[in-house]
Amino acid sequence: MRQSAPHTVLFVVFPHIKLLDLAGPLQVFADAVAEPERDVYRIEVVSMDGRCIRTDTPVSIATAAMASWADAQIDTLIIVGGSGARAAALDPLVVDEVLRLTKKAARIASVCTGAFMLAACGLLDGRRAVTHWRSCDALLRAHPSVQVETDPIYVKDENIWTSAGVTAGIDMALAMVAEDLGRRACLSLARELVSFAVRPGGQSQFSTTLDRQMLDETGRFDSLHDWIASNLDRDLRVEALAARAGMSPRNFARSYTRQTGQTPAKAVEGLRVEAACRSLEESSQPVSEIAHQCGFGDDERMRRSFMRLLHVTPSDYRQRFALDRITAIGE
């Protein structure tokens, strides 16, 4: 990053953007500072005509016109998502204007359905890209030359970044700060923002924990799930879980399956795989040690679970998503 002048971050918005797609990453860059307490980013928000833009909330956003940046150098250009982004990607005049800006930008990105605009500009042809999971199929149908990935929260392919929906834009922005200022500055910023963790780009958009909570709408087994997650290396067969829940094994198994749509054994396996994924991403521990800590017993049992649930081996998963390999850049 240049030290003589602030790094320019330009957000491109369209009518009916999703507010958090803009506000989340914008706040990350607004709060980022370098030693000694120096603002390092200059942030601007632009639209086609420079008028106030309506969002998907009662809040409107003041903007400048894209044309005012036609001859300016842009360090980072971010296309914001929302229903308006997909509509704008079908307007040749808007696409041409955005394409003009991208030619001035060193780093180009999209949040959520902003990927449709980058694809319309031809910038994602032959590249890996991601968008909100609900829109991945639509992006692939509209742009078959894009290598759409349905799982990662963000992807970096050379200087082109794309992120999944909503809060994934925050993860992508934090990764950009890590690239610009270093991991220490990124972690410090995440703490200021009370972010739970700095997630690597390869982390899944889908959460086993959230899926389970959606299935168990009554929350009947929430405390049991919390206990399982904290005791993955223990005996978690049906008899042990039933005793913890204060039920007979037969009644527990029947009730649990009816309530959550999966057997207790499948739920335990999913929690163990999810925990193992985090360890593979964030640590350099041997696979065999992770397998033991997560309750698989040995690495062969963990390998079989990974193949069954993720269709990839633990070693391959680490090779692709380990944090020390991607250094928070989403590759």
SULSUL-V693419 format. One record per residue. N is the residue number from 0. SS is DSSP state (helix for helix, strand for strand, loop for the rest). Layout:
BEGIN
n=N ss=SS
n=N ss=SS
END
This chain:
BEGIN
n=0 ss=loop
n=1 ss=loop
n=2 ss=loop
n=3 ss=loop
n=4 ss=loop
n=5 ss=loop
n=6 ss=strand
n=7 ss=strand
n=8 ss=strand
n=9 ss=strand
n=10 ss=strand
n=11 ss=strand
n=12 ss=loop
n=13 ss=loop
n=14 ss=loop
n=15 ss=loop
n=16 ss=strand
n=17 ss=loop
n=18 ss=helix
n=19 ss=helix
n=20 ss=helix
n=21 ss=helix
n=22 ss=helix
n=23 ss=helix
n=24 ss=helix
n=25 ss=helix
n=26 ss=helix
n=27 ss=helix
n=28 ss=helix
n=29 ss=helix
n=30 ss=helix
n=31 ss=loop
n=32 ss=strand
n=33 ss=strand
n=34 ss=loop
n=35 ss=loop
n=36 ss=loop
n=37 ss=strand
n=38 ss=strand
n=39 ss=loop
n=40 ss=strand
n=41 ss=strand
n=42 ss=strand
n=43 ss=strand
n=44 ss=strand
n=45 ss=strand
n=46 ss=strand
n=47 ss=loop
n=48 ss=loop
n=49 ss=loop
n=50 ss=loop
n=51 ss=loop
n=52 ss=strand
n=53 ss=strand
n=54 ss=strand
n=55 ss=loop
n=56 ss=loop
n=57 ss=loop
n=58 ss=loop
n=59 ss=strand
n=60 ss=strand
n=61 ss=loop
n=62 ss=loop
n=63 ss=strand
n=64 ss=strand
n=65 ss=helix
n=66 ss=helix
n=67 ss=helix
n=68 ss=helix
n=69 ss=loop
n=70 ss=loop
n=71 ss=loop
n=72 ss=loop
n=73 ss=strand
n=74 ss=strand
n=75 ss=strand
n=76 ss=strand
n=77 ss=strand
n=78 ss=strand
n=79 ss=loop
n=80 ss=loop
n=81 ss=strand
n=82 ss=helix
n=83 ss=helix
n=84 ss=helix
n=85 ss=helix
n=86 ss=helix
n=87 ss=helix
n=88 ss=loop
n=89 ss=loop
n=90 ss=loop
n=91 ss=helix
n=92 ss=helix
n=93 ss=helix
n=94 ss=helix
n=95 ss=helix
n=96 ss=helix
n=97 ss=helix
n=98 ss=helix
n=99 ss=helix
n=100 ss=helix
n=101 ss=helix
n=102 ss=loop
n=103 ss=loop
n=104 ss=strand
n=105 ss=strand
n=106 ss=strand
n=107 ss=strand
n=108 ss=strand
n=109 ss=strand
n=110 ss=strand
n=111 ss=helix
n=112 ss=helix
n=113 ss=helix
n=114 ss=helix
n=115 ss=helix
n=116 ss=helix
n=117 ss=helix
n=118 ss=helix
n=119 ss=helix
n=120 ss=loop
n=121 ss=loop
n=122 ss=loop
n=123 ss=loop
n=124 ss=loop
n=125 ss=loop
n=126 ss=loop
n=127 ss=strand
n=128 ss=strand
n=129 ss=loop
n=130 ss=loop
n=131 ss=loop
n=132 ss=helix
n=133 ss=helix
n=134 ss=helix
n=135 ss=helix
n=136 ss=helix
n=137 ss=helix
n=138 ss=helix
n=139 ss=helix
n=140 ss=helix
n=141 ss=helix
n=142 ss=loop
n=143 ss=loop
n=144 ss=loop
n=145 ss=loop
n=146 ss=strand
n=147 ss=strand
n=148 ss=loop
n=149 ss=loop
n=150 ss=loop
n=151 ss=strand
n=152 ss=loop
n=153 ss=strand
n=154 ss=strand
n=155 ss=strand
n=156 ss=strand
n=157 ss=loop
n=158 ss=loop
n=159 ss=strand
n=160 ss=strand
n=161 ss=strand
n=162 ss=strand
n=163 ss=loop
n=164 ss=loop
n=165 ss=loop
n=166 ss=loop
n=167 ss=helix
n=168 ss=helix
n=169 ss=helix
n=170 ss=helix
n=171 ss=helix
n=172 ss=helix
n=173 ss=helix
n=174 ss=helix
n=175 ss=helix
n=176 ss=helix
n=177 ss=helix
n=178 ss=helix
n=179 ss=helix
n=180 ss=helix
n=181 ss=loop
n=182 ss=helix
n=183 ss=helix
n=184 ss=helix
n=185 ss=helix
n=186 ss=helix
n=187 ss=helix
n=188 ss=helix
n=189 ss=helix
n=190 ss=helix
n=191 ss=helix
n=192 ss=loop
n=193 ss=loop
n=194 ss=loop
n=195 ss=loop
n=196 ss=loop
n=197 ss=loop
n=198 ss=loop
n=199 ss=loop
n=200 ss=loop
n=201 ss=loop
n=202 ss=loop
n=203 ss=strand
n=204 ss=loop
n=205 ss=loop
n=206 ss=loop
n=207 ss=helix
n=208 ss=helix
n=209 ss=helix
n=210 ss=helix
n=211 ss=helix
n=212 ss=helix
n=213 ss=helix
n=214 ss=helix
n=215 ss=loop
n=216 ss=loop
n=217 ss=loop
n=218 ss=loop
n=219 ss=loop
n=220 ss=loop
n=221 ss=helix
n=222 ss=helix
n=223 ss=helix
n=224 ss=helix
n=225 ss=helix
n=226 ss=helix
n=227 ss=helix
n=228 ss=helix
n=229 ss=helix
n=230 ss=loop
n=231 ss=loop
n=232 ss=loop
n=233 ss=loop
n=234 ss=loop
n=235 ss=loop
n=236 ss=loop
n=237 ss=helix
n=238 ss=helix
n=239 ss=helix
n=240 ss=helix
n=241 ss=helix
n=242 ss=helix
n=243 ss=helix
n=244 ss=helix
n=245 ss=loop
n=246 ss=loop
n=247 ss=loop
n=248 ss=helix
n=249 ss=helix
n=250 ss=helix
n=251 ss=helix
n=252 ss=helix
n=253 ss=helix
n=254 ss=helix
n=255 ss=helix
n=256 ss=helix
n=257 ss=helix
n=258 ss=helix
n=259 ss=helix
n=260 ss=loop
n=261 ss=loop
n=262 ss=loop
n=263 ss=helix
n=264 ss=helix
n=265 ss=helix
n=266 ss=helix
n=267 ss=helix
n=268 ss=helix
n=269 ss=helix
n=270 ss=helix
n=271 ss=helix
n=272 ss=helix
n=273 ss=helix
n=274 ss=helix
n=275 ss=helix
n=276 ss=helix
n=277 ss=helix
n=278 ss=helix
n=279 ss=helix
n=280 ss=helix
n=281 ss=helix
n=282 ss=loop
n=283 ss=loop
n=284 ss=loop
n=285 ss=loop
n=286 ss=helix
n=287 ss=helix
n=288 ss=helix
n=289 ss=helix
n=290 ss=helix
n=291 ss=helix
n=292 ss=helix
n=293 ss=loop
n=294 ss=loop
n=295 ss=loop
n=296 ss=loop
n=297 ss=loop
n=298 ss=helix
n=299 ss=helix
n=300 ss=helix
n=301 ss=helix
n=302 ss=helix
n=303 ss=helix
n=304 ss=helix
n=305 ss=helix
n=306 ss=helix
n=307 ss=helix
n=308 ss=helix
n=309 ss=loop
n=310 ss=loop
n=311 ss=loop
n=312 ss=loop
n=313 ss=helix
n=314 ss=helix
n=315 ss=helix
n=316 ss=helix
n=317 ss=helix
n=318 ss=helix
n=319 ss=helix
n=320 ss=helix
n=321 ss=loop
n=322 ss=helix
n=323 ss=helix
n=324 ss=helix
n=325 ss=helix
n=326 ss=loop
n=327 ss=loop
n=328 ss=loop
n=329 ss=loop
n=330 ss=loop
END
